[in-house]
Amino acid sequence: MYRKAIAPSVLAASLLLAIPASAASSAPGAPGIGDPYYPASGNGGYDISHYDLRLKYQPATDLLEGTATLLATAKQDLSRFNLDFGLEVSEIRVNGAKAGFARSGTQELEVTPATALPRGKQATVVVKYAGKPSEFKVDGWSAWQRTPDGGVAAQEPDSAVWWFPSNDHPLDKATFDISVNVPDGIQAISNGVLQSQSSRLGWTRYNWRSNKPQATYLATLAIGKFDITTDKTASGLPILNAYSKDLGDNAGAARASVERTGEVAQWLEGVFGPYPFNALGGYVPNVPSGFALETQTRPFYSPRQFANGANTSVVVHELAHQWYGDSVSVENWKDIWINEGFARYSQWLWSEKEGEGTAQELAEWAYASRPAEDPFWQVKPGDPGPENQFHGAVYDRGAIALQALRNEIGDEKFFAILKGWPTEHAYGNAGVGTFVRYAEKVSGKPLAQLFDTWLYTPGKPAFAPPAAAGAAARSLRSAPAAPQTEPKSWKKIAETNTIHQH
């Protein structure tokens, strides 16, 4: 923490007495929020409650112009604070007064307000900027994808720095208003509900609102020419899906999958409890990437997800994240199992529901198909390391861990946990340790050893069948795994493995 030096003189002491206590004790906020995997992500010293983004985008040139208004509350007396952002900034005002600003590192924007921000008080930060997002790179990569008719912002763990200034870490969630002006004939898709749309002098403005806390990486923007479908769920939630008009041979399969969003969400409510947001949907832009992402209320799907035909399983995965990952977000990125293990397990439950292989059968197949010497078993899903954050083990071994939990405590307690956890931590953040304690509380059983074995111990653990299978079955299945019949859903689920190739 930075502190001003005090000259040892009576004059200096008398001058100090004239300075407000908050100014005298103010210090810069930390340049990172404290995530061990990504030290530069997020920032310390303040919390943002709302983003208001007013944008203008030229698809032909990739020029994005913006004014971002951030409502931030200081968590300490702040002499300076950082924002995460990569585009060119022309002006910053804090509480209406011009603020100084400077660059440091690859994405740090250091802001020095005219007067220090007192702890506990809300401040309004206005940032004016412009730039071409596709030209900004961090370690050689970009979260902004150009398309033939526009651009798309969707990436994990970072995407905000390419298109708006933020406190870019899931620990600082906020509500969003995103207003985008684009040339007539072009559409702008974002999170939440489309509040209004208007045209003037050759430009059309789209105003989107996401009214529940949202992590910055879950904010998305897609600009281009789309075919849009709308509907409502039985409970009245609006559904909006969007498909680029030039998806080619993938167009039919994409629609056949994403148009089942309402059906899948209704089924997931039976597994995880009430849907946590005020809108549903998905979008498929014409991008070359292969991954999908749980952007809040409106998941992003790459066309390649549907290269082999319709795949509802990927829709199940991304919609499951609306509970596990979006409503309840990670505390730190090492807690990624809370997101991905549960989303993968939801695919297994969907398979079970569709009669294409039970979760137990899929767990056994995933377990038996990888020998003990496979490096897969060396990755620890509970703390995989930044280089393995999206490793297949986080997904499949993470899902086997959930089946092991189900086998240990029985269906009644297991599904009570799946439904209770998103309610217990709705719109907040939680880590793996907190989940373990919650599972122990609900089940009434000590589970630390089970989770330590499956989430934190390298090597291939023993995998016991359900207790209801009986002693004979347990004896048989605890022997070295014999060849099995591949569950019918396995290949379709495996096709979604590219969702984690971020």
Legacy VTK file of the C-alpha trace (Angstrom):
# vtk DataFile Version 3.0
C-alpha trace
ASCII
DATASET POLYDATA
POINTS 502 float
0.000 0.000 0.000
1.339 3.405 -0.977
1.598 6.066 1.733
2.708 9.698 1.356
5.919 10.572 3.183
5.485 13.222 5.915
8.238 15.783 6.329
9.404 15.981 9.971
8.657 19.679 10.448
6.093 21.711 12.299
5.064 23.411 9.041
4.407 20.090 7.325
2.486 18.853 10.346
0.290 21.952 10.360
-0.392 21.559 6.641
-1.322 17.921 7.154
-3.952 18.949 9.698
-5.705 20.912 6.965
-6.030 17.847 4.715
-9.203 15.754 5.135
-8.484 12.475 6.887
-9.712 10.440 3.916
-7.308 12.230 1.546
-4.386 11.864 3.925
-4.932 8.129 4.273
-5.954 7.377 0.695
-3.962 4.883 -1.347
-4.090 3.344 -4.814
-6.267 0.280 -5.372
-4.458 -2.941 -6.229
-3.841 -3.616 -9.948
-5.317 -7.120 -9.561
-8.215 -8.582 -7.603
-6.065 -11.388 -6.185
-6.781 -14.360 -8.442
-3.795 -16.754 -8.239
-4.272 -17.923 -11.847
-4.564 -14.448 -13.398
-2.861 -11.815 -11.220
-3.674 -8.998 -13.689
-7.397 -9.785 -13.832
-9.718 -7.454 -12.003
-8.663 -4.703 -9.636
-8.762 -3.894 -5.943
-10.239 -1.020 -3.980
-13.723 -0.720 -5.432
-16.823 -2.592 -6.547
-18.935 -1.858 -9.637
-22.706 -2.204 -9.385
-23.737 -1.147 -12.907
-22.335 -0.636 -16.406
-24.033 1.649 -18.902
-22.394 1.210 -22.321
-23.330 3.493 -25.203
-21.606 2.222 -28.345
-21.352 2.881 -32.073
-19.866 0.305 -34.428
-18.840 0.403 -38.102
-18.763 -3.171 -39.459
-16.812 -2.186 -42.564
-13.858 -0.821 -40.589
-14.239 -2.555 -37.197
-14.262 0.868 -35.523
-15.936 0.820 -32.122
-16.662 4.120 -30.367
-17.979 4.110 -26.841
-18.926 5.972 -23.713
-18.966 3.733 -20.652
-20.535 4.950 -17.415
-19.590 2.860 -14.385
-21.210 3.131 -10.963
-18.451 2.188 -8.514
-18.278 2.139 -4.724
-14.900 2.592 -3.086
-13.959 -0.168 -0.638
-11.114 1.938 0.728
-10.056 5.577 0.524
-8.847 5.611 -3.079
-6.259 7.987 -4.470
-6.097 5.983 -7.704
-7.720 2.899 -9.186
-7.272 0.645 -12.181
-9.637 -0.474 -14.913
-9.014 -3.355 -17.315
-9.176 -2.084 -20.892
-7.264 -2.189 -24.171
-8.728 0.403 -26.570
-7.663 4.029 -26.918
-9.133 6.336 -24.271
-9.717 10.046 -24.955
-11.210 11.217 -21.667
-12.148 10.005 -18.194
-14.317 11.852 -15.713
-14.890 10.824 -12.107
-17.879 12.433 -10.428
-18.009 14.924 -13.282
-14.405 16.124 -12.965
-11.672 15.265 -15.438
-9.379 12.524 -14.167
-5.823 11.704 -15.094
-5.097 8.343 -16.677
-2.129 6.304 -17.841
-1.358 2.863 -19.265
0.563 0.061 -17.581
1.042 -3.551 -18.576
-1.053 -5.035 -21.360
-4.508 -4.112 -20.104
-4.228 -1.812 -17.088
-5.745 1.671 -17.248
-4.667 3.668 -14.179
-7.185 6.366 -13.246
-6.329 9.249 -10.900
-9.428 11.220 -9.878
-9.180 14.951 -9.150
-10.010 14.206 -5.515
-9.625 10.956 -3.617
-12.681 8.717 -3.410
-13.847 8.148 0.173
-14.532 4.633 1.347
-18.171 3.577 1.110
-19.228 6.314 -1.291
-20.487 5.638 -4.800
-18.660 7.331 -7.672
-19.623 7.796 -11.315
-16.812 6.994 -13.749
-17.272 7.992 -17.403
-14.786 6.702 -19.988
-14.809 7.851 -23.631
-12.914 5.659 -26.069
-12.533 4.370 -29.615
-10.564 1.715 -31.434
-10.576 -1.444 -33.500
-11.046 -4.393 -31.129
-9.599 -6.936 -33.571
-6.265 -5.081 -33.528
-5.832 -5.314 -29.757
-4.033 -8.477 -28.627
-3.103 -9.909 -25.237
-0.316 -12.492 -25.465
-1.066 -12.762 -29.181
-4.771 -13.537 -28.952
-8.056 -11.667 -29.106
-11.537 -12.198 -27.682
-13.018 -10.217 -30.565
-13.826 -12.148 -33.755
-14.472 -10.385 -37.034
-17.295 -11.765 -39.168
-18.110 -11.039 -42.825
-20.708 -8.493 -41.688
-19.603 -7.393 -38.211
-17.919 -8.616 -35.060
-18.450 -10.713 -31.933
-17.179 -10.388 -28.354
-17.231 -13.741 -26.544
-14.374 -15.438 -24.705
-13.361 -16.893 -21.348
-11.773 -15.996 -18.952
-11.440 -12.494 -20.456
-13.456 -10.654 -23.098
-14.417 -7.270 -21.657
-11.025 -5.600 -22.191
-11.622 -5.679 -25.956
-14.789 -3.601 -25.880
-15.476 -1.871 -22.559
-13.511 -0.754 -19.458
-14.269 -2.868 -16.413
-13.249 -4.604 -13.256
-12.723 -7.762 -15.264
-13.152 -10.650 -12.832
-16.190 -12.742 -11.802
-15.885 -11.516 -8.205
-17.192 -8.097 -9.274
-20.572 -8.724 -10.877
-22.912 -5.939 -11.986
-26.064 -5.182 -13.932
-25.754 -3.949 -17.536
-27.404 -1.565 -19.979
-25.857 -1.968 -23.429
-26.931 0.428 -26.173
-25.458 -0.108 -29.639
-25.802 2.051 -32.762
-25.184 0.240 -36.059
-25.886 0.996 -39.742
-29.422 0.239 -40.903
-29.729 -3.390 -41.996
-27.276 -4.534 -39.308
-28.389 -5.913 -35.938
-26.814 -5.835 -32.496
-27.394 -8.771 -30.121
-26.504 -8.714 -26.424
-27.565 -10.075 -23.035
-30.954 -9.858 -21.402
-34.048 -8.194 -22.811
-34.234 -5.856 -25.811
-35.777 -2.754 -24.233
-36.203 -0.742 -27.419
-35.051 -0.292 -31.015
-35.103 2.904 -33.077
-33.743 4.194 -36.407
-32.519 7.641 -37.381
-30.466 8.987 -40.284
-29.290 5.616 -41.529
-28.462 4.160 -38.103
-30.388 1.781 -35.840
-29.950 1.726 -32.072
-30.555 -1.400 -29.977
-30.970 -1.054 -26.206
-30.379 -4.210 -24.155
-30.709 -4.683 -20.397
-29.367 -7.465 -18.178
-30.997 -6.807 -14.804
-29.281 -9.431 -12.632
-25.641 -9.429 -11.495
-23.425 -10.546 -14.380
-19.707 -11.274 -14.563
-17.865 -9.199 -17.142
-16.765 -12.205 -19.222
-20.430 -13.168 -19.524
-21.313 -9.893 -21.221
-21.501 -10.394 -24.984
-21.971 -8.379 -28.144
-22.696 -9.674 -31.643
-23.085 -7.325 -34.587
-24.086 -8.476 -38.066
-26.989 -9.709 -40.160
-29.093 -12.257 -38.301
-32.278 -14.242 -38.679
-34.027 -13.803 -35.337
-36.689 -16.017 -33.786
-38.715 -15.083 -30.706
-40.961 -17.039 -28.395
-41.996 -17.288 -24.751
-41.776 -20.036 -22.184
-44.901 -21.347 -20.447
-44.089 -18.972 -17.572
-43.753 -15.990 -19.915
-39.968 -15.641 -20.173
-38.947 -14.142 -23.526
-36.785 -16.330 -25.781
-34.684 -14.703 -28.502
-32.391 -16.727 -30.755
-30.232 -15.298 -33.541
-28.473 -16.977 -36.468
-26.071 -15.389 -38.927
-27.604 -15.406 -42.396
-24.480 -16.990 -43.897
-24.038 -20.147 -41.785
-24.083 -22.328 -44.895
-24.558 -26.049 -44.376
-24.540 -25.654 -40.574
-27.654 -23.451 -40.556
-30.248 -26.208 -40.278
-28.475 -28.155 -37.549
-27.830 -24.964 -35.579
-31.526 -24.083 -35.603
-32.588 -27.646 -34.830
-30.438 -27.455 -31.693
-30.781 -23.890 -30.397
-34.526 -23.723 -31.040
-34.893 -26.316 -28.246
-33.632 -23.744 -25.724
-37.029 -23.294 -24.046
-37.602 -27.031 -23.740
-34.139 -27.636 -22.300
-34.426 -24.767 -19.819
-37.764 -26.073 -18.578
-36.228 -29.506 -18.007
-33.233 -27.977 -16.218
-35.572 -26.166 -13.839
-36.599 -29.595 -12.628
-32.937 -30.403 -11.916
-31.516 -27.087 -10.665
-34.552 -25.099 -9.570
-36.195 -21.949 -11.013
-34.409 -20.310 -13.936
-32.450 -17.404 -12.398
-32.784 -14.718 -15.107
-35.399 -12.765 -17.056
-34.541 -13.884 -20.605
-33.499 -16.957 -22.583
-31.919 -17.563 -25.932
-28.759 -18.227 -27.889
-26.920 -17.001 -30.951
-24.816 -18.550 -33.698
-22.625 -16.044 -35.564
-20.505 -16.835 -38.608
-17.175 -17.243 -36.806
-14.354 -19.745 -37.429
-13.933 -20.717 -33.754
-15.131 -24.032 -32.390
-16.097 -23.257 -28.807
-19.375 -22.348 -27.112
-19.777 -20.024 -24.125
-22.413 -19.489 -21.452
-22.827 -15.739 -22.039
-25.567 -14.821 -19.573
-29.148 -15.368 -20.797
-27.933 -15.780 -24.411
-25.189 -18.380 -24.938
-22.755 -18.102 -27.833
-22.370 -21.120 -30.152
-19.766 -21.517 -32.880
-21.184 -23.003 -36.118
-18.676 -25.851 -35.904
-20.613 -27.193 -32.914
-23.205 -28.319 -35.470
-20.914 -29.578 -38.230
-22.090 -33.175 -37.707
-25.766 -32.336 -37.379
-27.991 -31.165 -34.554
-26.511 -31.420 -31.079
-28.894 -30.559 -28.268
-26.268 -31.661 -25.755
-24.227 -28.487 -26.219
-27.371 -26.435 -25.583
-27.903 -28.412 -22.375
-24.314 -27.669 -21.335
-24.474 -23.901 -21.897
-27.922 -23.525 -20.347
-26.824 -25.506 -17.268
-24.188 -22.815 -16.815
-26.921 -20.247 -16.273
-27.248 -21.800 -12.805
-23.705 -23.147 -12.367
-21.294 -20.446 -13.522
-23.560 -17.481 -14.215
-25.916 -17.144 -11.241
-23.361 -18.809 -8.962
-19.936 -17.761 -10.233
-16.444 -18.817 -9.249
-14.584 -17.066 -6.447
-11.301 -17.636 -8.272
-10.633 -19.305 -11.600
-9.195 -22.348 -9.821
-12.823 -23.127 -8.850
-13.691 -23.823 -12.504
-14.997 -27.310 -11.588
-18.046 -25.605 -10.049
-18.842 -24.467 -13.610
-17.681 -27.215 -15.916
-18.081 -30.432 -13.941
-21.734 -29.632 -13.335
-22.433 -28.520 -16.903
-20.927 -31.762 -18.214
-22.934 -33.771 -15.689
-26.103 -32.051 -16.912
-25.346 -33.531 -20.351
-25.193 -36.954 -18.735
-28.517 -36.337 -17.013
-30.050 -35.273 -20.332
-28.784 -38.531 -21.858
-30.391 -40.391 -18.962
-33.674 -38.574 -19.561
-33.528 -39.294 -23.313
-32.843 -43.011 -22.759
-29.443 -42.831 -24.471
-27.277 -43.921 -21.547
-27.560 -43.296 -17.821
-25.193 -41.022 -15.938
-23.715 -44.108 -14.282
-23.103 -45.761 -17.656
-21.490 -42.605 -19.023
-19.333 -42.266 -15.911
-18.226 -45.890 -16.239
-17.438 -45.420 -19.921
-15.481 -42.216 -19.295
-13.628 -43.995 -16.488
-12.856 -47.201 -18.406
-11.866 -45.521 -21.662
-8.782 -43.906 -20.125
-6.045 -46.161 -18.725
-4.367 -45.342 -15.435
-1.218 -44.066 -17.192
-3.180 -41.529 -19.242
-2.082 -37.933 -18.353
-5.799 -37.210 -18.042
-5.680 -38.604 -14.501
-2.882 -36.254 -13.447
-5.052 -33.142 -13.789
-6.772 -32.073 -10.554
-10.260 -30.759 -11.399
-10.494 -28.882 -8.083
-7.344 -26.863 -8.862
-6.168 -27.722 -12.389
-3.776 -24.799 -12.868
-4.223 -22.036 -15.443
-2.681 -24.142 -18.209
-5.305 -26.870 -17.624
-8.276 -24.716 -16.721
-10.313 -26.107 -19.637
-8.750 -29.560 -19.721
-11.053 -32.475 -20.448
-10.438 -33.819 -16.947
-12.175 -30.788 -15.432
-15.219 -31.846 -17.434
-15.214 -35.653 -17.447
-13.339 -36.477 -14.247
-15.271 -33.607 -12.683
-18.542 -35.216 -13.769
-17.424 -38.659 -12.552
-16.827 -37.000 -9.172
-20.480 -35.968 -9.129
-21.602 -39.477 -10.010
-19.389 -40.784 -7.201
-21.139 -38.328 -4.881
-24.546 -39.505 -6.135
-23.562 -43.124 -5.547
-22.379 -42.294 -2.035
-25.371 -40.306 -0.761
-28.276 -41.524 -2.915
-30.535 -39.751 -5.367
-32.732 -37.909 -2.871
-29.890 -36.044 -1.162
-27.914 -35.668 -4.395
-30.675 -33.908 -6.299
-31.511 -31.821 -3.240
-27.920 -30.545 -3.392
-28.086 -29.833 -7.138
-31.244 -27.783 -6.649
-30.337 -26.151 -3.330
-26.863 -24.883 -4.200
-27.956 -22.345 -6.868
-30.586 -21.006 -4.449
-28.153 -20.797 -1.536
-25.637 -18.733 -3.553
-27.860 -17.068 -6.166
-26.204 -14.117 -7.975
-23.055 -14.525 -5.892
-19.715 -16.323 -5.900
-18.568 -19.545 -4.278
-15.625 -21.926 -4.343
-15.121 -25.678 -4.304
-14.548 -25.785 -0.548
-17.864 -24.064 0.078
-19.622 -26.637 -2.109
-18.042 -29.532 -0.216
-19.255 -28.102 3.088
-22.728 -27.557 1.633
-22.885 -31.145 0.350
-21.871 -32.431 3.786
-24.554 -30.312 5.463
-27.352 -31.492 3.158
-26.299 -35.148 3.053
-25.349 -35.443 6.710
-22.230 -37.351 5.664
-18.489 -36.583 5.822
-17.476 -36.109 2.178
-14.086 -34.406 2.343
-12.229 -37.626 1.521
-14.424 -38.368 -1.495
-13.867 -34.899 -2.957
-10.164 -34.936 -2.129
-9.810 -38.223 -4.014
-11.672 -37.089 -7.127
-10.780 -33.415 -7.298
-7.318 -33.026 -5.764
-5.410 -36.343 -5.918
-3.458 -37.142 -9.115
-3.907 -40.661 -10.406
-6.847 -42.876 -11.348
-9.026 -43.514 -8.272
-11.205 -46.556 -7.689
-14.773 -45.967 -8.868
-17.443 -47.728 -6.827
-20.924 -48.397 -8.231
-24.099 -47.217 -6.461
-24.706 -48.719 -3.030
-28.046 -50.033 -4.314
-26.187 -52.267 -6.769
-25.476 -54.731 -3.957
-22.335 -56.446 -2.728
-21.968 -58.781 -5.714
-22.100 -55.934 -8.210
-19.703 -53.893 -6.103
-17.228 -56.770 -6.025
-17.513 -57.254 -9.786
-17.230 -53.587 -10.715
-14.356 -52.832 -8.392
-12.266 -55.215 -10.465
-10.320 -53.836 -13.461
-12.806 -52.345 -15.900
-13.944 -54.708 -18.634
-15.013 -53.560 -22.119
-18.552 -52.168 -22.124
-21.106 -51.092 -24.665
-20.569 -47.473 -25.544
-23.574 -45.387 -24.416
-25.564 -44.103 -27.375
-25.080 -40.464 -26.367
-21.293 -40.693 -25.909
-20.269 -39.508 -29.363
-22.617 -36.511 -29.352
-21.386 -35.502 -25.915
-17.769 -35.975 -27.035
-18.442 -33.681 -30.012
-19.045 -30.871 -27.513
-15.543 -31.231 -26.064
-14.474 -28.335 -28.272
-16.606 -26.049 -26.096
-13.583 -25.750 -23.813
-11.055 -24.996 -26.545
-11.073 -21.279 -25.730
LINES 1 503
502 0 1 2 3 4 5 6 7 8 9 10 11 12 13 14 15 16 17 18 19 20 21 22 23 24 25 26 27 28 29 30 31 32 33 34 35 36 37 38 39 40 41 42 43 44 45 46 47 48 49 50 51 52 53 54 55 56 57 58 59 60 61 62 63 64 65 66 67 68 69 70 71 72 73 74 75 76 77 78 79 80 81 82 83 84 85 86 87 88 89 90 91 92 93 94 95 96 97 98 99 100 101 102 103 104 105 106 107 108 109 110 111 112 113 114 115 116 117 118 119 120 121 122 123 124 125 126 127 128 129 130 131 132 133 134 135 136 137 138 139 140 141 142 143 144 145 146 147 148 149 150 151 152 153 154 155 156 157 158 159 160 161 162 163 164 165 166 167 168 169 170 171 172 173 174 175 176 177 178 179 180 181 182 183 184 185 186 187 188 189 190 191 192 193 194 195 196 197 198 199 200 201 202 203 204 205 206 207 208 209 210 211 212 213 214 215 216 217 218 219 220 221 222 223 224 225 226 227 228 229 230 231 232 233 234 235 236 237 238 239 240 241 242 243 244 245 246 247 248 249 250 251 252 253 254 255 256 257 258 259 260 261 262 263 264 265 266 267 268 269 270 271 272 273 274 275 276 277 278 279 280 281 282 283 284 285 286 287 288 289 290 291 292 293 294 295 296 297 298 299 300 301 302 303 304 305 306 307 308 309 310 311 312 313 314 315 316 317 318 319 320 321 322 323 324 325 326 327 328 329 330 331 332 333 334 335 336 337 338 339 340 341 342 343 344 345 346 347 348 349 350 351 352 353 354 355 356 357 358 359 360 361 362 363 364 365 366 367 368 369 370 371 372 373 374 375 376 377 378 379 380 381 382 383 384 385 386 387 388 389 390 391 392 393 394 395 396 397 398 399 400 401 402 403 404 405 406 407 408 409 410 411 412 413 414 415 416 417 418 419 420 421 422 423 424 425 426 427 428 429 430 431 432 433 434 435 436 437 438 439 440 441 442 443 444 445 446 447 448 449 450 451 452 453 454 455 456 457 458 459 460 461 462 463 464 465 466 467 468 469 470 471 472 473 474 475 476 477 478 479 480 481 482 483 484 485 486 487 488 489 490 491 492 493 494 495 496 497 498 499 500 501
